Amino acid sequence: MLVNKAATIGRFVGYEFRNQGVRLSHLQFADDTLIMGPSTMENVAAIKATLHLFELISGLKVNFHKSRLVGIKVSTVWVREAARVLNCKVGVIPFIYLGLPIGANPKRLSTWEPVLNK
């Protein structure tokens, strides 16, 4: 995948865990992709370029109106500016991903009620 290549060659920086040389830049499932990394405008530019390259190579279009940028411990001003550059919406935590609550309190029954109901 292009995000993996961008991370491998250093254009996009993912998260490194515990200084073990393990980096996480993205997760994919079916037609969903989570891209994650430190909040830098260099990363935003790399994401934008990578997704544009994907569109050119595949002939498919990324639906940025359905895409969300979620910041964790990042100023809302920065998230809004990055979302403007990417032409996507600003997302908030908690959110649902693949039917699972992300960022919600896992100890609360109300967090899991939608999952249990399905």
C-alpha positions, 0 to 999 in steps of 0.5 A: 500500500502507498501509505506503507511505502510513504512510511518506509521511505520516511515521507510519512512518520507513524508512531514508534512504540517503546523505542523498539523500532516498531512503527504503526502508520496505518490500519486497514480493513476492507475499504476503511483505512486509519492513518495515524502519526504525529501531528505535523503539517509534514505528515498532513502534506504526505497524507494528501500527496499519498491519497492523491497518488492513490487516486491517480494510480487506481482511478478511484476517488477518495471521498474526503467528505466522508473522511474525518481527521481526529486529533488526540491531545492536539489543539482544535485549531491545529486539527481544523487547519489540517482538516482544511488542508485535507479537505475533510471533516473534523472528527471527535472522540469517541467515534464508531469504527467498524461498529466498535466504540473508539475512545469511549469508556470501556467500563460503561455498559452504555458503551457496549449497548450498540454492539450488544444490540447488533 
